[in-house]
């Protein structure tokens, strides 16, 4: 039986997510700003939660209709058969997002949807579920357009970029699905050498190693759908065993990470160990400006500081020209990709980017800048991008 789903993702990754879900067997895919709508059976939903590297959640559409007031939304939500899917012993939380909705208060909409779900359970079971805004068992998502409302049950639970093993965090973390998307944008192949010279907590390194070894990103965590009353436990176990069986093993991978700060290298090592990948990835304590390439050719990916939360503006203004000099001097034969939310700082690198791909890091509008370091084709700093 085919169901309707929606997979949100970081804005800019929608085309890549379309390809990924299509490869998993999704049908009737439709790209929407901030995600992909698709159709499929529950086996696909289980697999998408387990295997998608790019989606933030997998939402199951349970109701759709038109509205003019909050009462219309209440009636739609009350008519949904919530009691078929979870019990009043499970806690809930309602999320509401809107685009061009004429309603004045999203908080009131949230309250009305919550009331509808609780009233439905009270009618069926004689009691209502409790609310838990911190760690709910069941997440209900409501999306309002100008005159339409869609209700979803969240099949994922915690966001899918929370892979379930990272222990050491950094001040300005890069979400795992965004890192996976940048690796995909870079066209990195798993037999190519990869380097993150500003590795922080090791997000790029872990995502790349999991890709290289065909380790599904969801193998280290649980999902909300496992607690649905209608969950097909035997089907889920069969899919999980099949995906676990695909894992490859390697003593060492051509994946390298380094950082100028010892504490960052330590954090990356802790997280690689937690993911079971410490032996496969090479870590070094060395700054990008001082390190030498680990191979004659490869792919460099980095999330350098760009003046938001970390990094002083004067230090960054000095660093970027030095970065351009280092790339020209040492990295011929490499494709280099940098994520930045500051349109001015990349200009100081002094090289013309062959691509500038828009991508959102949370609410921050960023660009992924591609620099192909090929002998004889580099432009002088005076010809740098404007």
GULUM-389964 format. One record per atom (N, C-alpha, C): residue in one letter; x, y, z. Coordinates in steps of 0.05 Angstrom, whole numbers, plus 5000, padded with zeros to 4 digits. Layout:
! GULUM-389964
AXYZ...
! end
This chain:
! GULUM-389964
X501749765000X500050005000X501850255000X501250434981X502950664978X502050894997X503951015011X503451235029X504851485019X504051715029X505251965022X507152045044X509552125036X511652215055X512852475046X514152615065X515652855059X518252835075X520452885061X523152885073X524353165072X524353315094X525753565094X528753525094X530153725084X533053715083X534154005083X536754045087X537854315085X537354425057X536454675056X535854795030X538454805013X538054724988X540354694970X540954404964X540054224981X540553934977X538153784965X536053934957X533653804947X534153624923X535653714902X536153544879X537653284886X539653314904X541153074913X539352884929X537652994945X535752824960X533852684942X532952824921X531252694900X532652444889X535152474882X536652244871X536952024891X537552094916X537951894937X535451734942X533151874945X530651744951X529751574927X530251674903X529551524879X531151264878X533651274886X535351024886X534350824907X533050924928X531850744948X529150624940X528050734918X525550624908X523150804911X523551054919X521351244922X520051304895X517451354896X515851404871X514651684873X513851794850X512452044848X513852264864X516452284860X518052474875X517552764865X517352944884X516853224877X518653404895X520353554882X522053734896X520553984906X520754044931X519454274944X521654424958X521354684961X523354844975X523654735003X526054625009X526654525035X526154225039X525654085016X525253795020X524053664995X523353414997X522353254975X519853094984X517653124969X515252954974X515552704957X514552484967X514752234952X512752034962X512451814947X510651604955X512051334956X511051164973X512250894975X510850744998X511750495002X510650335023X512250365049X511450215070X512850245095X515650135094X516149945077X518949845074X520750075065X519750235047X521250465038X521750665061X519650715077X519950905099X522050805119X522050545125X524050435143X526850465130X527050405105X529650415091X530650705089X528850895083X529651175081X530751275107X529451205129X530451295156X533151175161X533550925153X536050785159X538350875141X537750935115X539850965095X540151255085X538251435088X538551695077X540751855092X542651955077X544752115088X544052415087X541952485072X541352765066X538852865080X536852695085X534352785096X534752855126X533053045135X532953115163X530952945178X528752885165X526652715177X525252575154X523752365161X521752245143X519052285155X517452455144X514752515154X512652365139X510752245153X508552095140X506052265140X504952315117X502552485115X500152325124X498752435144X496352295154X493752455149X493952705141X491552865135X492253105118X490353185102X490653415085X487953545080X487753815081X485253945075X485654245074X483354375068X483354675067X482454785093X483155035099X482355155124X481855455119X480255565136X479855855137X480355955166X480155775185X480455855213X481755625229X482355685254X483555485271X481555255277X478955315276X476955105280X476954905258X477554995233X477754805211X480054615215X482254715226X484654555231X484054355253X482654445274X481854265296X480154035286X478254095269X476453885259X477953685242X479853775225X481453595209X483153415227X484453535247X486153385265X484653185282X482253265291X480653095308X479752845293X479352875267X478352645250X480552445243X483052505249X485252315243X485152085264X485751845255X485551615272X488151565288X488751765305X491251755320X491451505337X489251415348X489251185367X490050925354X490050915327X490950675313X494050665313X495350885318X498250895314X499850925339X498651045360X500051065385X498051085408X498951035432X497151015455X497351265472X495351305490X495451535508X497751525529X499051295530X501351265548X503851395536X503751445511X506051575497X505751875497X507952015501X507952305502X508052415474X506952655471X506852785444X507953065445X508653165422X509253445417X508253525390X507053755387X506053865362X507854085352X508654075327X510254285314X508654405292X508754665289X507254805268X509154985253X509254965226X510655155209X508655255189X509155495179X507255625160X508755785139X507455805116X508455975095X506056125083X505956385087X503856555077X501156495089X501156385113X498556325127X497356595137X494756625134X493456875144X492956865174X493256635186X492756615215X494856765231X493956895252X495657085267X497556945287X496656715298X498256595320X498756305314X501256235309X501955955306X501855805332X502155955355X501955825381X499055725385X497155885376X494355805380X493755565362X494855555337X494455325320X495655075333X498055105344X499254885359X497454775381X496254955396X494454885418X492054735407X490954825385X488554705374X489154425363X491454385350X492154115341X492553935365X493954025385X494353865409X491753785422X489953985424X487253925435X485853705419X486053725392X484653535375X485753255379X488353225381X489552965385X488752855412X488953025432X488252925459X485252865462X483553025449X480652975450X480052715436X481452655414X480952405399X481652165417X483952185431X484751965449X482751935473X481852165483X479952155505X477352025496X476452075471X474051955461X474451645457X476851565448X477251275443X478051125468X479851235485X480951095508X479951195535X478651425535X477851545560X480051695574X482251725562X484451885574X486251985551X487852175557X489352325537X492352295541X493952315520X496852315523X497852565536X500152545548X501552775560X503252915540X503953165546X505653325529X508553315539X510453275522X513253285529X514653445507X515453695513X516753855493X519753805490X520853655508X523753595507X524453345492X523053125499X523652865488X521152705484X519452785465X516852655462X517152385448X515252205454X515151945440X514151985411X512252165408X510952205382X511052505375X512052555351X512152835341X510152865319X508453065321X506353125301X507053395288X507353395262X508153635247X505753735231X505253995234X503054125220X504254335201X503554325176X504554525157X502254685145X502354945146X500255115135X501355275111X499855255089X500355435067X498155655069X497755795047X495856015049X492955925056X492155695046X489455595052X489255295055X491555155058X491654865060X493254795085X492454565097X493854465121X494454175116X496954095123X497753815121X498753725148X497953495157X498753375182X500553135177X502753115192X504652905189X505252775216X505752515215X507052375238X509952345231X511652415250X514552395246X515352105251X516351975230X517251695232X520151675243X521551905245X524351895252X524851935281X523552115294X524152185322X526252405323X528552345334X530752535333X531452585303X532352835297X533152885269X535152675259X534952615233X536652395222X539552475221X540252735222X543052805223X544352725250X542752665270X543752555295X544152265291X546552185283X547151905276X547251715300X547551835324X547351665348X549851595362X552151705352X554651625365X556451855373X556052095361X557952315366X557952395395X560252415407X560552475435X561752745441X563752825424X565153075429X564153285408X562953495418X561853705400X563853935398X563354115379X564954355375X563054595377X564254835377X562655075381X560755135357X561655085333X560055145309X559854885293X558154705301X558154435288X556854455260X557854275243X556754225216X554953985218X552454015211X550553785213X551453575193X550953325201X551953095186X550753085158X548153145155X546953125129X547953345110X548653575122X549853785106X552653705096X554253585114X556853485106X556653275084X554753085087X554352885067X553653005040X551953215041X551153355017X553453495003X555253615019X557653745007X559453544994X559853315007X561453094995X560253014968X557553004967X556252924943X556553144921X556353404930X556753624911X559553624900X561453544916X564253534907X564853314887X562953134884X563352914866X565452714876X565852714902X567952544914X567152244910X569052094899X568651804896X570151664919X569051444928X570151334953X572951214950X573951194925X576751104922X578651344919X577651584919X579351824918X580351894945X582752024946X583752124971X582052364980X581452375005X579852595017X581252715041X581252975042X582453115065X580653335075X580253335102X579053565115X581153685133X582353915125X584654025140X583754205163X581154235167X580154385190X577854215202X578653975212X576753755216X574853795240X575453965259X573654005281X572953745294X570353685296X569453435310X569453195291X570353235266X570753005248X568252935232X566453115228X563953045214X564452955185X565953115170X566553035142X567852755142X569752715160X571252465160X569452225166X567652245185X565952025192X563951975169X562852185158X560952145136X562352015112X564752105106X566151985083X566851695088X567851635112X568551355119X566151175117X563851265127X561451105125X560551055096X560851265079X560251225051X562151025039X564751045045X566650865033X566250575041X565250525065X564850255075X561950165073X560250335060X557350265057X556050215084X556650385103X555350375130X552950565130X550650455133X548250625134X548450815157X547751065153X548051265175X546251225199X544051065196X542251035218X542650785234X544750635228X545150375243X545750415272X546650655280X547350695309X545150825325X542650825316X540550965330X537850825327X535850925342X533150825341X531351035326X528950955319X527151125304X524351115317X522851335312X520151355324X518351145314X518551065288X516650865277X516850595291X519050545305X519250285319X517250265341X516150495351X514250485373X511350535363X510950545337X508250565326X506850295330X504250305336X502750065341X502649885316X502650005293X502349855268X505049785256X507249825270X509949765259X510249475253X511449415230X511949135221X514749065231X514848945255X517448895268X519148695251X517948495241X519448295226X520548415200X519048585186X519948715162X522348905169X522049055191X524149245199X526749085206X526548865220X528948715227X530248595202X528648515183X529748405158X531248615142X530048855140X531449075126X534049145140X533949165166X536349245181X538549035178X537848775180X539848565176X541048585148X539448625128X540448645101X542348875098X541649115109X543349345107X545949305123X545749185147X548149135163X550048945148X548948755133X550548565118X552048675095X551348915086X552749045064X555349175073X555749215099X558049365109X560649235099X562349395088X565049305080X567049365103X569249225101X571349265121X573949335107X575449515120X578049595109X579849675132X582349595129X584349675150X584849965150X584950085126X585550375124X584150485099X583250725101X581950865079X583651115072X583551205047X585051445038X583551695047X582951715073X581451935085X583152055107X583652315105X585452455124X584152695136X584752745161X583752975175X586053105191X585853365194X587853505210X586653765220X587953885240X587054135251X589354275265X589254535265X591454685279X591154675309X588754605319X588254595348X588354305358X590054245377X590153975388X587553875399X585954055411X583453975423X581453885402X581654005378X579853925356X580653645346X583153595344X584053325335X583153115355X583353185381X582453005402X579452945399X577853155394X574953125391X574352945367X575752995345X575252825321X575952535327X578152485342X578952215348X576852075366X575752225386X573752115403X571252025387X570452195368X568052135352X568551915332X570951905321X571551685303X571551415318X572651425342X572651175358X569851095365X568051285372X565351225378X563851105354X564651185330X563451085306X564750825296X566850745310X568250495302X569950535277X570950785273X572450845249X575250965254X576150955278X578651085285X581050955270X580950695265X583250565252X583250615222X580950695211X580850725181X581551005172X581651205190X582051485182X584651585195X586251735180X588751845190X588352125200X589052175226X588852445238X591552555244X591852825241X594452955247X593853225260X595753305277X595653575288X597453755271X596253895252X597754085235X595754275222X596554525220X594854725208X594754705177X592654795165X592354785136X594554925122X595455155132X597555315118X600255175119X600554985138X603154855141X603254565130X600954445126X601054165119X601554125089X602453885083X602953805055X600853615046X600353595020X598353405010X599053115016X597152955024X597652665029X597952505003X597252634980X597452494954X597652704933X598352624909X598752804886X596152934877X593952794882X591252894874X589252804894X587052944897X584952874915X582853084918X581253064938X579053254944X579453354972X579353624974X579553755000X576753875006X575753825030X573253955039X573754075066X572554315070X573054445096X570754635102X570254665127X568254855137X569855065154X571255245140X572855435155X571155635170X572255765191X570755975205X570056205186X567656305189X566856525172X565556745188X566456795212X565657025227X563057005241X561756775240X559256735254X559756535278X559456635302X559856485327X562856445334X564556385314X567356355320X569056505300X571356605307X573156735289X572857035289X575057175294X575057465293X575457555264X574057775257X574157865229X576957925220X578558055236X581258135228X582957885223X582657675240X584157435236X583357295210X580757295204X579857165180X580757315155X580757585157X581757745134X584657685128X586257625148X589057555144X589357265134X587557085144X587856805138X587156745109X585156855098X584256775071X586256825049X587657055048X589757085029X592056875032X592656815057X594656605062X593756335052X591156285055X589956035045X590256015015X589756235001X590056244972X592956184964X594856304978X597656264972X598455974976X597455854998X598055575004X596855384983X594455434974X593155274954X594855284928X595655514920X597155544895X599955414897X601155424921X603855334924X603955024927X601954904940X602254624948X600154434938X597854534927X595654354923X594854314894X596754344876X596154294848X595254004845X593153964829X592053704824X589653634842X588953824861X586853774880X584353934873X581953824880X579453974879X578854054908X578354314912X578054414939X575354544942X573954484964X571254574969X571054704997X570154954998X569955095024X567055205027X565955155051X563355265057X563655535071X562255735062X562555995075X559856145073X559256285095X556856455096X557556745090X560056805087X561057085083X561857115053X560357265038X560957305010X563557455005X564457605024X566857765021X569457605025X569457435046X571957305053X573057125031X571356965017X572456794995X573956964974X573057214970X574457374950X577357414957X577957414983X580657464992X582557234987X581356994980X583056774973X584756834948X583656994930X585157074906X585156874884X583256694884X582956494863X580056514853X579656454828X576956464817X575656194823X573356194836X571855954842X570555854816X570855594810X569655484786X566655434791X565755414816X562955384823X562455524849X560055634852X559055744877X556255644881X555955434897X553355304900X551955404926X549555514923X548055604947X547255364965X547555404990X546955185010X546455325037X544455225051X543855335077X544955165099X546355295118X547255165143X545355265165X543155115169X541055215187X539755455173X539655675187X538455925176X540556085160X543056005161X545156165148X545256095118X545056305101X545456265073X548456255067X549356025056X552155985051X552655935021X555155905014X555955804987X558055594991X557955394974X560255204972X561955294949X564355374954X566155474934X568055254925X568055204899X569755004887X572255134874X574555034880X577055124868X578554884857X578854874831X580354654818X583254754814X585054624829X587854714829X589354564807X589354684783X590554564760X592754744750X595154624746X597454774737X596854934712X597655194712X597455354687X594755484684X592855424701X590155544697X589355734720X591155764739X590355934762X590656224755X588756384764X588756674759X590156814781X591457034775X592757194795X590657324813X591557414836X589657534855X588157774844X589457924826X588058164815X585758084798X585657834789X583357734773X581357584789X581557604816X579757454834X576957544830X575157364838X572257424834X571457674848X569457804836X568458054847X566057994865
! end
